[in-house]
Amino acid sequence: MTVAPKILLADHLKTLKLPTFLREYDKLARQCAAEGLDHVQFLARLVELELIDRERRMIERRIKAAKFPATKSLDSFDFKAIPKLNKMQVLELARCNWIDRRENVIALGPSGTGKTHVALGLGLAACQKGLTVSFTTA
């Protein structure tokens, strides 16, 4: 491809707000050509990359907008340190069905028992599921 069409393509991709297309199309085109894939398979892969990247950026924006004091997930929570905490119940809450049902979750207990960590983990899970979160302490 000569320089002029590449410049035009780059301009169009910027206008259409397709940054992953712009960043990956050349490398992916060479890869698909080497694998003998047709243009439809090339486009399908390129669109998939764009969708994955777009979803990742949306999650990052939700997390930033939530104003978490720290980013902690439930994967890093030590449930063995607090045996009274029902791990299955917390993991069920992480599915975020309680939000759809418009229910409340209140975490009570003495300091150092992991309430904030669990709340951050639930908020992160909600962000990853496409929900808007606003973190605050009481």
N, C-alpha and C positions, 0 to 999 in steps of 0.2 A: 504494500500500500504506500502510495506517495505521501509526502508531507501534508499537502493541502487537504485531502480527505480526512487524515488523522486530526488535523486542527479543527475541521468542521465537526467531526464526530465528537471530539472532546468538548467543543462548545455546546453541542446539542445535549450531550449527557449532563453537563453542568446545568443547563437550562431545565432539563427534566428532573434534576436532583437525583441522579443515579450515580453516586460516588463509587460504589463498588464495581459497577459496570466499567467506569472510567479506569479504575485502578487495576482491574483483573482481566479485561477482555483480551488484551494482547497475549498475555501468558496463557490464558485458558484456550485461546484460539490455536496456539502452537501445540498445546497439550492434546486437544481434541483432534487436530490434524494428524499428530503422531499416532493416536489410537485409532484413526480411521473413522471417527464419528462424523455424522452429517450435521448440517447447520441447525436442525431442530434440537438435536441432543446438546449441541454447543449452547444454544440459547436457553435450553432448560437448565443446564448447569449454571449458567451465568445468572439467570433469574433466581435460582435457588440461593446462590451466594449473596445476591442483593437482599433477598428476604431474610436470610439468617443475620446478615449484618444490620439490617434495619431493626429487626427485633432486639438484637443486642443493644443497639443505641437507644431504643425506646426504654428498655429496662434500666439502662444507666441513667437516663433522664429522670425516670420515676424515682430511683434511689436517691439521686441528687436532690430532687424536689421534696422528698420526704424529710430531709434534714436530720438524718440519723446521726447521733453523736459518734457512732462507730458502726462499721459494717460487720455484723456477726450473723452467722447462719446457725441453724439448729444442728448442722453436721458437726460443728465445733463445740457443741454443748456437752458437758460431762454429766450425763444422767445418773451415773453411778455415785457421784459426789452428793447427790440429793435423792436418796432412795424413795422419799415420800412423794416426789413428783412423778405423776403418771406419764411415762414416756409415750404410751400409745395415745393418750388423750391429747398431748401436745402435738404429736405428729398428725393426728386427725384435725386439730385446729389449723395446722399448716396447709391443709387442703383448701382452706378458706370458705368452706360451705357456710360457716356461721355468719359470714359477711353477707352472703346472698339472702340468708334468712333474717337479716337485720337484728342479729343477737349481739349482746355485749360479752366481752371477756374481761374479767378483772383479776389481776395478779396481786395477791396479798401475801405478806410474810415479812420476817425480819430482814435486815440488810445482809447482803452477801449470799442470798439464796438463789440468785440467778433470774430474778424477775425481769430485769432490764434485758438480759441476754435473750431470754425467751421472747420478750416483746419485740426486740430487734429481729430475731429469727422469723417471727410471724409476719412482721412488716416486710421483711425481705422476700418472704414467700409470696405475699400479696403482690408486691411489685413485679415479681417474676410471672405472676398469673395475669398481669395486665391491669391491676387495680391501682388506683391512686391512693397514696398513703401520706399521712402527716404525722410525724412522731412528736410527742410531747410527754413530759413527765408531770406527775401530780404531786 
